[in-house]
Amino acid sequence: MRRPNPVLWLWYAFGGKLPSRYRDWVVHDLTCRTWFLRHVLRSLVLVSPVLALLYLVFGVALAGPGEVVLLALVLGMIVGVYYSLSYAPENADTRLTKYGFPRGHATNLRR
């Protein structure tokens, strides 16, 4: 089973489709016993650039207490990750449909 390199993994994390030679790895990624932790990691990777940009814009522009801006961004991260985790099984099933598997395939394999 071939694993994607870091650039391809970022593409995959942001919703891109990997070449067909990584199909087995994608199935493993979405159905292994640590699939949920992997989803959490992907969610954090998705939220991080947005939070960094917001911190640069509002943290520098407001020049107020940095703790307030930082805490607001942490709360935003919690909401974003919570929303992502609420739809984790559906997200996994949708990802596998990009590779030709039937809808619900990831959920059925995890059972």
N, C-alpha and C positions, 0 to 999 in steps of 0.2 A: 504494500500500500504506500503510495507516494504522498508525502505531505507537501503543501504549498510553501513557497518561500515567503518571507515576511511581507514583501510587496503584494504578492497574490493574496496572502491572508488578509491584508488590509482591504483589498478590493472585495474579497468575500465578506468581510465584516460589515462593509458599507452596503451590502446587498448585491454585489456583482456576481456573475456566474463564472465559475472556474472552468478551465478546459476539461474535456471529458476524461482525461487520464486521472483526474482527482476525484472521480465519481465515488469510488469506494471510500476514500477519506471523508467525503462529505456525509455519506451514510453513517460512517463511524462517528463523526463529530456530532451528529444530531441524534444518535440512538445509544451511545455508550452510557455507562452508569454515571459519568460526570457531565452529561450533556447540559444539565441546568447550570452548572458552574461555568461551563464554556459560554453559555448564553449570557450569563452575568458579565463575563469578561468582554464579550463583544459589545454589550450595552455600554459598559464603561468607556470602551474605545470610541464608540459613537458620540457619547456625550462630552468627552474630554476636550476636543477642539472648540466646541461651542462655548463651553465654560471658560476656557482660556481666553478666547476672544472677548467674551463679556467682561471678564476680569480686567483685561487690558483697557477696554473701552470705558467701563464704569469706574474701575478702581483708580485709573489715572485721571479721567475727566472730572470726576466728582471731588477728588482729593479730600474726601472725608475720611471718617474712621474706616480703615481697611478691614477691621473685623466684621463690620456690618455688611460690607460688600461680600466678603468671603463667606459669611454665614448664609447670606441670601443665595449665593451660588451653590453652596452645599445643599441647601434645601431644594433648589432647582434640580440638582443632580439626583437627589433622592426621589423626587417626583418622576423624573424622566426614567430612571431605572425601574421604579415600581410599575410604571405604565408598561414598559417593555416586558417586565416579568409577568405581568397579567396576561399577556398574549404569547408567552413562550412556546407552548405546544402548537398553536396555530402557525406561529412563525416558522417552526421547524418543518411542519408539514408543507407549508408554502415553498420553503427553500428546496425541498426535495422534488416538488412538482416541476421546478426549473430543469431538473435532470431526467425527466421522463417518468418519474414514479407516480403512482396514483395518489390522489389526495387522501391524507390520513395514514400514509405508509409509515412515517416515523413513529406516530402514536401506536400503531399496531405492532411494530418491531419492539418498542419499549415494553409492551405488555408481555 
